[in-house]
Amino acid sequence: MLKDITIGQYFPGNSFIHRLDPRFKIVITLIFIIMLFTGGTFPCLAIGAVYTLMTVVISKIPVKMFAKSIKPLLPFLLITALLNLFLVGSGDVLWKWKFIKITEDGLSISLFMIIRIVLLIIGSSLLTYTTSPITLTDAIERLLSPLKKLKFPVHELAMMMTIALRFIPTLIEETDKIMSAQKARGAEIDTGSFITRAKNLVSILVPLFISSFRRADELATAMECRCYNGGEGRTRLRQLKSTSSDYIALAVTLIFFAVTVAVGIITKK
């Protein structure tokens, strides 16, 4: 299960989306998220699905990578679906047994929520899949640069966000190694009652925390040895430059957003 988590990973490529300015990609991702939550009907969700499918095809990222990003969240999706399925009491009753009943509205809301969350995961994953951590840091810093006038630590915030995102795959790999080592020593991590398995997690969490602090100390030492002193006086090897492709991608996204809003208004009447 841990190996299936692909959050924070970057897959090098030369697709149209890979070549986009990371600043535009962040803005486009935000517009996409707003688009999914603006449309409250299935036709609006269908437009979002078309947009998501189009971007996945253009990015040339294997579909199995997106499936891996969704797989760890399947229990949460199932819980969300069941809660909406059995707790929503409005609409025509489709099935009833004693005090448990499934209504048409409950089924509709459950399907709607699952599809929306899946599209949200896929669309958001494209940002990290097609953008390197260093480039993402520069993009976040440039977008938040107006806050520097308010003495806001923009560079430090962007650096912390990127380091945290970058270390997710590393910590997942470290956790998998610790679990394998504990199992080799006879630890029963996946068996027993819920309370027993929760207690067994201590043998995983303690070495994981120690390893995390050690990695953080090594990273701090490496940054100090390279005379890192924050964003003051810092230069960049690669300058971010927008091209016509960036504006085309933004325009297409805005068109999908406008269509979603229009369809949402029409279908709600």
Sequence and secondary structure as in RCSB ss.txt:
>XXXX:A:sequence
MLKDITIGQYFPGNSFIHRLDPRFKIVITLIFIIMLFTGGTFPCLAIGAVYTLMTVVISKIPVKMFAKSIKPLLP
FLLITALLNLFLVGSGDVLWKWKFIKITEDGLSISLFMIIRIVLLIIGSSLLTYTTSPITLTDAIERLLSPLKKL
KFPVHELAMMMTIALRFIPTLIEETDKIMSAQKARGAEIDTGSFITRAKNLVSILVPLFISSFRRADELATAMEC
RCYNGGEGRTRLRQLKSTSSDYIALAVTLIFFAVTVAVGIITKK
>XXXX:A:secstr
 GGG  TT      STTTTS HHHHHHHHHHHHHHHHH  SHHHHHHHHHHHHHHHHHHT  HHHHHHHHGGGHH
HHHHHHHHHHHH   S EEEEETTEEEEHHHHHHHHHHHHHHHHHHHHHHHHHHSS HHHHHHHHHHHTGGGGGG
T  HHHHHHHHHHHHHHHHHHHHHHHHHHHHHHHTT  SSSS HHHHHHHTHHHHHHHHHHHHHHHHHHHHHHHH
TT   STT   SS     HHHHHHHHHHHHHHHHHHHHHHHHH 
